[in-house]
Amino acid sequence: MKCRYFQVTLISASNLLDVRHVGLMKVYAKVSINGNWDSEWTSPVDKEREKNPRWNCKIKYSLPEKAIKQKSGSDNLVIKLYCKRSFLEDKYVGEVHLSLKKLFDGGLACKNKNYLVYRNDVIGQTFGTLKLSYRFGSRSIHVDDNLGKPNERIFTTEILIGKLDFFNEICGGVTSDSCEVACGILGNIPGIEHGSVGSFF
């Protein structure tokens, strides 16, 4: 299958809706393709900056060419923001949906661009901005989605997700979902709590 690398750098958000009545906003993001659970990655939690969180995390996918070139443009990068709570369910803050085709048509790379944050329960109103950078691979690659070894397997749904690429880049190929990963933020920054990457293999 012909695929293309797609790397997203989740930088920060600004002026988000304060969804807490008591306590501080501790915001994290869930990044996925089309909201599919098996492509989802969860960022670290920013415990200090409240409505203006920063993450500076990189996520890499391998996408089929059709996902970024089909005329319908129906495949999307989905970023949902949540407020972390200790004892109750985390609260929904807002989300951003970006067409992969439109991103690709706009150029192979884009740096530090702001996108409006919306909520799925409010029509026509925005709730802050989300800043990110992205880049696509300059050429297509061929990916075998039926590789035999567990540490070489590429997970597929309707969209091919190259989780191995991201995992190897950050963890050096260690095939364990318990590896401590925060996309470059490995606990050295005060106020940052580690996120999770889910089960990769």
Secondary structure, DSSP 4 states (H G I P E B T S, - for coil): -EEEEEEEEEEEEES-----SSS---EEEEEEETT-GGG-EEPPEESSSTTS-EEEEEEEEEEEHHHHH-TT---EEEEEEEE--SSSPPEEEEEEEEEHHHHHHT-SEEEEEEEEEE-TTSSS-EEEEEEEEEEE-SS-EE--TT--SGGG--EESSSEE-HHHHHHHHHTT---TTS---TT--S-STTEE--B-----
